[in-house]
Amino acid sequence: MRHISLQAGVLFILTVCISTLAVGTFVYAGQADQASKPIEQTSTLPATSTAVQIPTRISTKVLTKVPIEASTIVSTVRATSTAVSTAQTKSTPIVSTIPSITLTQTVPITRTAADGRNPCEEGDYLDLETDACEPLDKAFGFDFAAFDSVLPADSYTLEECTSDALSDLLMEIEDSGGTVFIPACELTVERKLFISSNTLIQGAGIGETILQVADDFTEVALQARHAKNVIVRDLTLDGAASASMLLSAWYADNILFERIEARNAEGSGLNYRYATNVTVRYSQSYGHKKWHGIASKDCFPSSSSRNSDEVDCQAQFDAKATEVDETPGVLWSNNVALYSNDLYDNGDYGLDSHASLSEVAGNWIRNNRYGAKFPDGSNLWIHNNRIEKSSRWGLFLYNTVDIEEQVSSNIAFYNNNMGANGIAQIRVKSPAKDIFLLDNSYKGRLNMIQNKGGKVYRCTGTDDVSLFSYGSRPESADKVACNLTDVASIFE
């Protein structure tokens, strides 16, 4: 296994101290070279901390912070005492309007894509097993520079915490985009909410901004559809065991979901389809009744169709792509980065990604019916994930479409920690090919690879050789492939 060094940092916890006598003001900080554009808005917030919350397993990682200018919002809050934390504070004058207090409070709107509040620097991921930051091997996913170049200066704050109010606000900026701040509140989602292009949805933090789906709501709660350049961050979505999906990007380009808690959907939590340049990171997705924590599938070919899968898949794409004049989507999802996510207690897979050109790193995938699967995709770097306690198996590589260009192939699976996973650690099924198992560890009682005709390679002297083979036996990889220092270029 590659040695992973723990990088030091400092946890910059952000809280608001409110009492009947004094009010504290705090600054959310990010990277020093990223300018924020202040804008004054008016909102009504409950007296609660707006500190950014990192998922439970991630919270032990220290955050490295450098102060920058933050946007200012004038808020009216109830005069209720709040516990003081160890965060740095600055005193600020208050104007008492008993029984309310009017104060100036800085909130986490930095107006830049990379806001500097993640556990690791840009270009790194957090390994949830070791709690250490490590460099990503590829540069897939969200394009920060492209987003910053098109994000409008306009900023809006949700003043009424209702589904109708949020829907009206999102429709108001449909043609322009902008930054939408949803303050700390619990909002009942009663209608599907759509995000337009060039938009940043900024919550007050996991467990602070909560989008709670109504009990009879069965659709997608929040969706970027026919949209590009979108960020959604710092909020909780609860599916009430009824929503089909919680947060999704369909026919989309340049999408970032970060610091999201997605829980309790009937279907799946976080989803992308017909999408490119997608990053999902530092998020939790759990407790989804039927399907997956993170889900992606572009085509559902019909077994009864007389057409080829290629024809059927193109027809499915065209049927929805023609809804608008300009469609940023792609027929087959690609250029995806999925890292440092906690995916657990889901009814099917913790992670289901059909995308090509992807890096999947540092995730913790546990207590799902199945661990992770990667059908129909090629050129994948899957590493430093912990996959354990799956009821059936840990990893599945196969195809769902009969299209030559979509054969599951060129897959590097390395430095992963495979715990106890049901009947098999790994399943491979033809026509999947050119799969490289490189220096993984296996800690289950039954460490088996079930291979039905797939082309699999492994390196001598590694724990991968200890796997019991059921079906086609993996072949020995050459020394070049086994050199993990060059793994980024393994398929070149």
C-alpha positions in Angstrom: 0.0 0.0 0.0 1.2 3.5 -0.7 2.3 5.3 2.5 -0.2 8.0 3.4 1.1 10.9 5.4 -1.2 12.8 7.7 -1.2 16.5 6.8 -1.6 18.9 9.7 -4.4 21.5 9.7 -6.4 23.6 12.0 -10.2 23.1 12.5 -11.8 26.5 12.0 -15.2 25.9 13.7 -17.7 28.7 13.0 -20.5 29.5 15.5 -22.7 32.4 16.5 -23.0 33.4 20.2 -26.2 35.1 21.0 -27.5 36.3 24.4 -29.7 39.0 25.7 -26.5 41.1 26.4 -24.1 40.5 23.6 -23.8 39.2 20.1 -20.6 37.7 18.5 -19.7 38.1 14.9 -17.6 35.4 13.1 -15.9 35.3 9.7 -16.0 32.2 7.5 -12.6 31.9 5.9 -11.3 30.4 2.7 -8.3 30.6 0.5 -6.4 33.8 0.6 -6.2 34.4 -3.1 -10.0 34.1 -3.7 -11.9 37.4 -3.5 -15.4 37.7 -2.1 -17.8 40.3 -3.2 -19.9 41.6 -0.3 -23.6 42.1 -0.8 -26.1 43.1 1.8 -29.4 41.2 2.0 -32.1 40.8 4.6 -33.3 37.5 6.0 -34.9 36.0 9.1 -32.8 33.4 10.8 -33.3 31.3 13.9 -30.8 31.8 16.7 -28.6 28.9 15.8 -25.0 28.3 14.7 -24.4 28.6 11.0 -21.1 26.7 11.2 -20.4 24.5 8.3 -20.8 20.9 9.3 -18.7 18.1 7.9 -20.1 14.5 7.9 -19.4 12.6 11.1 -16.5 10.4 9.9 -14.9 13.5 8.2 -15.3 15.7 11.2 -12.0 14.5 12.8 -10.0 16.0 10.0 -8.6 19.4 10.8 -9.5 22.3 8.5 -6.8 24.6 7.3 -8.1 28.2 7.1 -6.8 31.5 5.9 -9.2 34.5 6.5 -10.7 36.2 3.5 -13.4 38.8 2.9 -16.9 37.3 3.3 -20.3 38.5 2.2 -22.4 40.3 4.8 -26.0 39.7 5.5 -28.2 41.7 7.9 -30.3 39.3 9.9 -33.0 39.5 12.6 -32.9 36.8 15.2 -34.6 36.0 18.5 -32.7 36.9 21.6 -31.9 33.4 22.7 -28.6 32.3 24.4 -26.4 29.9 22.5 -23.4 28.0 23.8 -20.0 29.5 23.3 -17.5 27.5 21.4 -13.7 27.8 21.1 -14.0 29.7 17.8 -12.3 33.0 17.5 -14.7 35.9 18.0 -15.0 39.6 17.4 -17.4 41.9 19.3 -19.9 43.9 17.4 -22.3 46.6 18.5 -25.9 45.5 18.7 -29.1 47.4 18.4 -31.7 46.0 20.8 -35.2 45.9 19.5 -36.6 43.8 22.3 -37.8 41.1 21.9 -35.5 40.9 18.8 -31.9 41.8 18.1 -30.7 43.2 14.8 -27.1 42.3 14.1 -24.6 42.1 11.3 -23.4 38.5 10.7 -21.0 37.2 8.1 -22.2 34.1 6.4 -20.5 31.6 4.1 -21.0 33.2 0.7 -17.6 33.6 -0.9 -18.8 33.9 -4.5 -16.1 31.6 -5.6 -16.3 27.9 -6.4 -13.4 26.7 -4.2 -14.4 28.3 -0.9 -11.5 26.9 1.1 -13.7 25.2 3.8 -13.1 21.6 2.9 -10.9 19.3 4.9 -8.2 19.2 2.1 -6.8 21.6 -0.4 -8.0 21.6 -4.0 -6.5 18.7 -5.8 -6.4 16.5 -2.7 -9.0 14.1 -1.2 -9.6 13.0 2.3 -9.1 9.3 2.9 -12.0 8.5 5.3 -10.1 5.4 6.7 -6.9 7.2 7.6 -8.2 10.7 8.0 -5.4 12.0 5.9 -5.3 14.2 2.8 -3.7 12.7 -0.3 -3.3 14.0 -3.9 -5.8 12.9 -6.5 -4.2 10.9 -9.3 -6.3 12.5 -12.1 -7.9 15.9 -12.8 -11.5 14.8 -13.5 -14.7 16.6 -12.5 -15.8 20.1 -11.8 -14.0 23.0 -13.5 -13.7 25.8 -10.9 -12.3 28.4 -13.2 -15.2 27.9 -15.7 -17.7 28.3 -12.9 -16.1 31.5 -11.4 -16.0 33.1 -14.9 -19.8 32.9 -15.3 -21.2 33.2 -11.8 -23.2 36.5 -11.7 -22.6 39.0 -9.0 -26.2 38.9 -7.9 -27.0 37.3 -4.6 -30.3 36.4 -3.1 -31.4 35.2 0.3 -34.5 33.1 0.9 -36.7 35.2 3.3 -39.5 32.7 3.7 -38.7 29.1 4.5 -41.3 27.4 2.3 -41.2 25.3 -0.8 -43.2 27.9 -2.8 -40.8 30.7 -1.8 -37.7 28.8 -2.8 -39.3 27.6 -6.1 -40.3 31.2 -6.9 -36.8 32.5 -6.2 -35.2 29.8 -8.4 -37.7 30.6 -11.2 -36.9 34.3 -10.8 -33.2 33.7 -11.5 -33.8 31.0 -14.2 -32.4 33.2 -17.0 -29.6 34.8 -15.0 -28.3 32.6 -12.3 -26.6 33.9 -9.1 -25.9 32.9 -5.5 -28.9 31.7 -3.5 -28.4 31.5 0.3 -30.8 29.3 2.2 -30.5 30.2 5.9 -30.7 27.8 8.8 -34.3 26.5 8.7 -36.3 23.4 7.9 -38.2 23.7 4.6 -40.9 21.2 3.6 -40.4 20.3 -0.1 -43.9 19.9 -1.7 -42.9 20.4 -5.3 -39.9 19.6 -7.5 -37.3 22.4 -7.3 -35.2 23.2 -10.4 -31.8 24.8 -10.5 -30.8 26.8 -13.5 -27.4 27.4 -15.0 -24.7 29.6 -13.4 -26.2 29.1 -9.9 -24.7 28.5 -6.5 -27.1 27.1 -3.8 -25.5 27.8 -0.5 -27.0 26.4 2.7 -26.0 27.3 6.3 -24.6 23.8 6.9 -25.5 20.1 7.3 -28.3 19.9 9.9 -28.8 23.6 9.8 -30.5 24.1 6.4 -32.8 21.1 6.0 -35.0 20.4 2.9 -37.5 17.9 4.3 -39.6 16.1 1.7 -43.3 16.0 2.4 -44.6 12.5 3.2 -46.6 12.2 -0.1 -43.9 13.7 -2.3 -42.6 11.0 -4.8 -40.5 13.0 -7.3 -37.0 14.4 -7.3 -36.6 17.0 -4.6 -33.9 19.3 -6.1 -32.6 19.0 -9.7 -30.2 20.7 -12.1 -31.7 19.7 -15.4 -30.6 21.1 -18.8 -28.1 23.2 -16.7 -24.4 23.9 -16.5 -22.2 25.5 -13.9 -24.0 24.6 -10.8 -22.9 24.2 -7.1 -25.0 22.9 -4.3 -23.4 22.8 -0.9 -23.9 22.8 2.9 -27.4 21.4 3.4 -29.4 18.3 4.4 -32.0 16.7 2.3 -34.4 14.2 3.9 -36.6 12.0 1.6 -39.2 10.9 4.2 -39.0 7.4 2.6 -41.0 8.7 -0.3 -38.9 10.8 -2.7 -37.6 9.0 -5.8 -34.3 11.0 -5.6 -33.1 13.9 -3.5 -30.5 15.8 -5.5 -29.7 15.1 -9.1 -28.1 16.5 -12.3 -29.5 15.4 -15.6 -28.4 16.7 -19.0 -25.9 18.7 -17.1 -22.3 20.0 -17.4 -19.9 21.3 -14.7 -21.7 20.2 -11.5 -20.4 20.2 -7.9 -22.3 18.7 -4.9 -20.3 19.1 -1.7 -20.9 18.9 2.0 -24.4 17.4 1.5 -26.3 15.1 3.7 -28.8 13.0 1.7 -30.9 10.6 3.7 -34.0 8.5 3.7 -35.2 8.6 0.1 -37.4 5.9 -1.4 -35.1 5.7 -4.3 -31.5 7.1 -4.4 -29.8 10.0 -2.7 -27.4 11.8 -5.1 -27.7 11.2 -8.8 -26.3 12.3 -12.2 -27.3 11.2 -15.7 -26.3 12.4 -19.1 -23.8 14.6 -17.3 -20.1 15.6 -17.6 -17.6 17.4 -15.4 -19.2 16.2 -12.2 -17.8 16.2 -8.7 -19.5 14.8 -5.6 -17.4 15.1 -2.4 -17.4 15.4 1.4 -21.0 14.2 1.6 -23.1 11.6 3.3 -25.8 9.6 1.5 -27.6 6.9 3.5 -30.8 5.1 4.5 -32.3 5.1 1.0 -34.9 2.4 0.9 -34.7 0.8 -2.6 -31.6 2.0 -4.4 -28.2 3.7 -4.0 -26.3 6.3 -2.0 -24.8 7.8 -5.2 -26.4 6.7 -8.5 -25.7 7.1 -12.2 -27.1 5.3 -15.2 -27.6 6.8 -18.6 -29.5 4.1 -20.5 -32.2 1.5 -19.6 -32.5 -0.6 -22.7 -35.7 -2.6 -23.1 -35.4 -6.3 -23.2 -38.5 -6.5 -25.4 -37.2 -4.0 -28.0 -36.2 -5.2 -31.5 -33.7 -2.4 -31.8 -30.1 -2.6 -30.8 -29.1 -1.1 -27.4 -27.3 1.6 -29.3 -30.5 2.7 -31.0 -32.6 2.5 -27.9 -30.1 4.4 -25.8 -29.8 7.2 -28.4 -33.6 7.4 -28.5 -33.9 7.7 -24.8 -31.4 10.5 -24.7 -33.1 12.3 -27.6 -36.6 12.1 -26.1 -35.6 14.4 -23.2 -32.8 16.3 -24.8 -35.1 18.1 -27.2 -37.0 19.9 -24.4 -34.8 22.9 -24.7 -32.8 24.6 -27.5 -29.4 24.1 -25.9 -28.7 20.9 -24.1 -25.4 20.7 -22.1 -25.8 16.9 -21.5 -23.9 14.0 -23.0 -25.2 10.6 -24.1 -22.7 8.8 -21.8 -21.7 10.4 -18.5 -18.0 11.1 -18.2 -15.3 13.1 -16.5 -16.4 12.4 -12.9 -14.7 12.7 -9.5 -16.3 11.0 -6.5 -14.3 11.3 -3.3 -14.4 11.4 0.4 -18.1 10.4 0.7 -19.7 8.3 3.4 -22.3 5.9 1.8 -24.1 3.5 4.1 -27.3 1.7 5.0 -28.7 1.8 1.5 -31.1 -0.8 0.0 -29.0 -1.7 -3.0 -25.5 -0.3 -3.7 -23.6 2.3 -1.8 -22.2 3.6 -5.1 -23.4 2.9 -8.6 -21.5 4.8 -11.4 -21.8 4.0 -15.1 -19.5 6.9 -16.1 -16.2 6.8 -18.0 -13.1 8.9 -17.2 -13.6 8.8 -13.5 -11.7 8.8 -10.3 -13.2 7.3 -7.1 -11.1 7.8 -4.0 -11.2 7.9 -0.2 -14.9 6.9 0.1 -16.3 4.8 2.9 -18.9 2.3 1.5 -20.5 0.2 4.2 -23.5 -1.7 5.4 -25.2 -1.7 2.0 -26.8 -4.7 0.3 -23.9 -4.4 -2.2 -20.8 -2.3 -2.1 -20.0 -0.5 -5.4 -20.4 -1.2 -9.1 -19.0 0.3 -12.2 -20.8 -1.0 -15.3 -20.4 0.4 -18.9 -17.6 2.7 -18.0 -13.9 2.8 -19.1 -10.8 4.5 -17.9 -11.5 4.4 -14.2 -9.1 5.0 -11.2 -10.7 3.5 -8.1 -8.4 3.7 -5.1 -8.1 4.1 -1.3 -11.7 3.3 -0.7 -12.9 1.3 2.2 -15.7 -1.2 1.2 -17.1 -3.4 3.9 -20.1 -5.1 5.5 -22.0 -5.5 2.2 -24.6 -8.3 2.4 -23.8 -9.8 -1.0 -20.5 -8.5 -2.5 -18.1 -5.6 -2.4 -17.3 -4.7 -6.1 -19.1 -5.6 -9.4 -17.6 -4.9 -12.8 -19.9 -5.8 -15.8 -22.1 -4.3 -18.6 -25.7 -3.4 -18.7 -25.7 -2.4 -22.4 -24.5 -4.3 -25.4 -22.5 -1.5 -27.1 -18.9 -2.1 -28.0 -17.8 1.5 -27.1 -19.3 1.1 -23.6 -17.6 -2.1 -22.6 -16.4 -1.9 -19.0 -12.6 -1.7 -19.4 -9.4 -0.1 -18.4 -10.1 -0.1 -14.7 -7.4 0.4 -12.1 -8.6 -0.8 -8.7 -5.8 -0.2 -6.2 -5.0 0.5 -2.6 -8.5 -0.3 -1.5 -9.4 -1.9 1.8 -12.0 -4.6 1.3 -13.6 -5.7 4.6 -16.1 -8.5 5.1 -18.4 -8.5 2.1 -20.9 -11.3 1.8 -20.4 -14.0 -0.7 -17.5 -12.4 -2.7 -15.2 -9.5 -2.5 -15.2 -8.9 -6.2 -17.4 -10.0 -9.1 -16.4 -9.6 -12.8 -18.5 -10.6 -15.7 -17.7 -10.7 -19.5 -17.3 -8.6 -21.6 -15.5 -6.5 -18.9 -11.8 -6.5 -19.6 -8.4 -5.0 -18.8 -9.1 -4.8 -15.0 -6.1 -4.3 -12.8 -6.1 -5.3 -9.2 -3.2 -3.5 -7.6 -2.1 -3.9 -4.0 -5.5 -4.0 -2.3 -6.1 -5.6 1.1 -8.8 -8.1 1.9 -10.0 -8.7 5.5 -13.1 -10.8 5.0 -13.7 -14.4 6.0 -14.3 -15.4 2.4 -11.9 -13.5 0.2 -13.0 -14.6 -3.3 -13.1 -13.1 -6.8 -16.0 -14.5 -8.9 -15.0 -14.0 -12.5 -17.2 -15.0 -15.4 -15.0 -14.5 -18.4 -13.6 -11.0 -17.6 -10.0 -10.2 -18.3 -8.4 -9.5 -14.9 -4.8 -8.9 -13.9 -3.0 -8.8 -10.5 0.5 -8.3 -9.3 2.6 -11.0 -7.7 3.6 -10.4 -4.1 0.4 -8.5 -3.2 -2.7 -9.5 -1.2 -4.6 -9.7 -4.5 -2.9 -13.0 -5.2 -4.5 -14.4 -2.0 -8.0 -14.1 -3.5 -9.7 -17.4 -4.0 -10.7 -17.6 -7.7 -14.1 -18.9 -8.7 -14.3 -19.1 -12.5 -11.7 -17.5 -14.7 -8.4 -17.0 -12.9 -6.7 -13.6 -13.0 -3.5 -13.3 -14.9 -0.2 -11.7 -13.7 0.2 -8.1 -14.6 3.5 -6.8 -15.9 5.9 -4.8 -13.9 4.9 -1.5 -15.5 1.3 -1.9 -14.4 2.3 -2.9 -10.9 4.3 0.3 -10.4 1.8 2.5 -8.6 4.0 5.6 -8.9 2.9 5.7 -12.6 -0.7 4.6 -12.1 -2.1 7.9 -13.4 -0.8 6.9 -16.9 -1.4 3.2 -16.7 -3.7 3.2 -19.7 -1.7 5.5 -21.9 
